[in-house]
Amino acid sequence: MQDSSKKSPMELINEVPPIKVEGRIVACEGDNDPALGHPIEFICLDLKEPAVCKYCGLRYYQEHHH
């Protein structure tokens, strides 16, 4: 039986605020340590809403859009 007081991984990642970047493209690896991360995903930030990494769920936005 799962403890209902514990948060799911999706709830935990949604608590991380979107990460501000200056360029149009960000390379997400999931973690600074390659052994703990995921394959590199290059994410385009041309839209106004934050872009989400398909592997880890981290959100990124381009500085001038906000």
C-alpha positions, 0 to 999 in steps of 0.5 A, spaced: 500 500 500 502 506 498 503 512 503 498 517 501 502 523 504 508 522 500 508 526 493 509 523 486 515 524 482 510 529 478 508 533 484 515 533 486 518 536 479 512 541 478 515 544 485 521 546 481 520 553 478 521 554 471 529 555 469 530 562 466 535 561 460 538 567 455 538 563 449 533 560 444 535 553 445 537 549 452 540 542 453 537 539 458 541 533 461 537 532 467 543 533 472 549 536 472 552 529 473 552 525 467 551 518 471 545 521 474 542 524 468 538 522 462 540 523 454 541 530 452 535 533 449 535 540 446 529 544 447 527 550 443 524 556 447 521 560 442 514 559 445 512 564 451 510 558 455 515 554 459 518 548 455 518 541 458 523 536 458 520 530 455 525 526 460 525 529 467 520 534 466 524 540 468 521 547 465 525 552 461 523 559 459 527 564 455 528 570 459 525 576 454 519 572 454 517 574 461 
